[in-house]
């Protein structure tokens, strides 16, 4: 009899990814090219917003396909899908 092993799924999202890589991942999921788990979606959006706060200037935006990450002049972060 073999010992039971716990199998964990590997996340497609990690904290070392760049803003552009995260945006591309979210855009690919939005367009149905890949399918992210709900946990990965939540993690990706959280990382985009926190990294965007640090890396984008006020009023700056980054766009990949039809997904935009915007740092408003007020400092608020927005992620928009079209």
Phi, psi and omega in degrees: 000133182268145177294145180286144180241143176271125180256125178245137177288144178275130180284141177279350185246135173217159186292345180276353181289147178282166177304315182297318179296317179296316178298319179297318179298314180293321178295317178299320177295317181300322182270004176080012179287328175224168177232115178265146174291162178301321178296318179294321177298313180298316179296316181298315180296317178298317178294320178301315182292317182289318178292323178298321178300321182279324191259337181264148174277161177302131180084357182272150175223157176232137185229136171227122186053242181248025179244127182239136172249122186235132171255107183293161178296341177280349182099349179290143178259140177227142176238119188238136179243136175230000000 
